[in-house]
Amino acid sequence: MHLLELRIHGRGGQGVVTLAELLARIAMRAGSYSQTMPQFGVERRGAAVRTSVRLSDEPIKLRSQSFNPDILVLMHENLLPAALADGEHKNALFVVSSRAPIAVVQTQWYMDAAEIAVKHNLIVGDEPYRNVPMLGALCRVLKLPQDLMKLEIENQWPGKKSVPNVAAALEAYETVSCLEGSGEK
C-alpha cells in the first residue's frame, strides 16, 4: 500500500474523531502505519468537523492537512459541497452515508449509517451515531478484517456496550454498496 489519505467530513457529535482513531488502530493491528489529524472549527454539536487519516506500509513523515485525499468520507450526503470545496484527488473514492448514490462521477460506496445506527439503538439525545456503521463500511472498502474491527470496537466499548456497536459495524460491512464511477470529471 502506498500512502493512502482519507478525509472524513461530519458534524460535531457524530463521532468523527472516534471513527478516525478506531480506523487507525484497526489498520495498525493489520500491520499498517497510521496517523490521524482532527481539524475543528467551533467545537460544538452540529458544527462542521473534519479529520484526516493516513495509512501506509512505511512510516508516515508527512504532517500537514490532507488537501487531495484518495478517499472522501461523508457522514451525511449533504456534506458533499464542503468536502469538494476542500479538495480531493481526481480519482478519489467516496464513502457516504446516504440511502442512494450521490452526484459524483467517481466510484462511491454508500449505505445509510443513520438507519443502521437507529436499528442498533446507537442514539444519544435525538442523534444517531453514524461513526460505527461508517467504520464498518470503511473496513470493507479498505479490506480490513472483520475480526480486527470487532476486537477494536470491543476494546473501545467493553462489555455490553460493545454488542450493538459490533452488530452495527458488521451490518454496514456486509451491506455497503459500491457504484463504479466513470472516472471522468
N, C-alpha and C positions, 0 to 999 in steps of 0.2 A: 504494500500500500504506500503510495506517495503521501505527501502531506494532504490531508483532507480537511477542509474547513466547512463548518456548519455555522449558520447564524439563526438563532431562534428568536422569533418575534411573538410577543404576547402582551398581556396586561398585568399590572400588579395584582397579585392574589391568585394567579393561575398556576403558580408553581414552576415558572420558567427557570429560575436559578436551580431549584432542586432537580428538575429534569436534566439540565446540563451536567450537574455534578454526578447524578446517577449514571448517565450515559458514559461520562468519562471514566468512572470507576469500573463499569462493565467492560469497557474497551481495554482498560488496564489489566483486568483479570484475564482477558482474551489474548494478552501479550502485546498490546499497542502502547505507545506513549500517548499521553493525553494532556490537554490543557483547557481550562475554562476561563472565560473573562466576562463577568457580568457588566452591563452598562445601564445605568439608571438615569432617568431624568428626575422628576419629583417622585420620591418614594411614598406612594400612596396607592391604595387599592384602585384599580382601574386605569392608572397611568401607564403610558407606553413603557415597556421593558424589553430589552433585548440582551442576549448573551451569545457569546461565541464559544464554539468548541472546536479544538483542533485534535486530530488523530493522526498518528504516523508510526511507521515501523522503526524510526530513528528518533533520537532526542529532538525535541522541538525548541529551537532557539529564537524563533520569531515571537515578539512580544507586543505587537500592535493590534489594533482593531482588525476585524475581518471586513475588508472592503469588497471583495469579489468571491464570496463563498461558493463552494461546489454544491452545497445543499442549503436551501432556504426552508426553514421550518416555521409554519404559521399556526399558532394556537387557535386561530379563527380565520376564516376566509376573508373577513373584512380588513385584515392586516396586510393584504397584498399591496396596496398602493405605497404604504410606508416601507415595506420590505424592498420593493422595486426602487424606491427613491434612494435607499441606502446602497444600492448596487448589488450585482451578482455576476458570477461567471457566465459567459454567453451560453454555455450548455448546462447551466445549473439545474439541479433536480429539485423538485418541490415536494415537501411532505406537509400535508394540510389537514386540519380538522374541518371537514366540510361533508355535507351529505352527497354532494355531486362534484364533478370536476370543476376546477376554476378556469378562468380565461387566460391561460398561458400556452405557449406553443411547446414548451419543454415538457419532458416526462414528469409526471406527478404521481405521487402515492397519496391516497386520501381515504379517510373514514371519519365518522362523526364521533370525535373524542368526548364531546359533551354528553351525547346519548349513552355511550359506554360508561362514563363516569356516573351518570344518574342511575343506570341499571344496577351498578355495583355499590350504590349509596356512597359515592365519594363526593360528598357535598359539604361545604362549610358555608353557613348562612344560607343564602339562596343560590350560591355559585357552584357549579360542578367543577371539580378539579380535573382539568384536562391533561395534566402533566403525565400521569401514569399511563393512560391509553396512548399518548403520544410517544412515550418511552417504548412501549411495545411495538408500535409502528416503526420507529427508528431502528430498533434492534432487528426487525425483519428486513428493512431496507439495507442495513449495514451488514447483514448476515452474522449478527452476534447471537450466540447460542441462547436458547430459552432458559437453560439451566443456570447460566451465569446471571441472566436478568432476574430470575426468580430468587437466587441467592442474594443479590444486591438489594432487592426490594425487602426481603426478609431481614436483612441487616439494618435497613433504614427504618422499618416499622416492625419491630419484633412482636412475636405473639399473635394474638387475634387480629391486630390491625393489619398484618401482612396479608391475610386471607382475601379480602375484597380487592386489595391493590394488586396482588398476583393474578387474581381472576380477570381483572380489567386489562392488565398488561397482556396476558395470554390471549384474551379475546381480540384485542387490537392487533396483536402479532398475526393471528390467524385470519383476520377479516379485512385488513388494509388492502385496498385495490390499487392496481397500477394502470395508468393510462399512458401509453407511449406517446411522446410528443413528436412533432415534425422536425424539431431542432432548428427550424429556420425562423429567425427573429425578424 
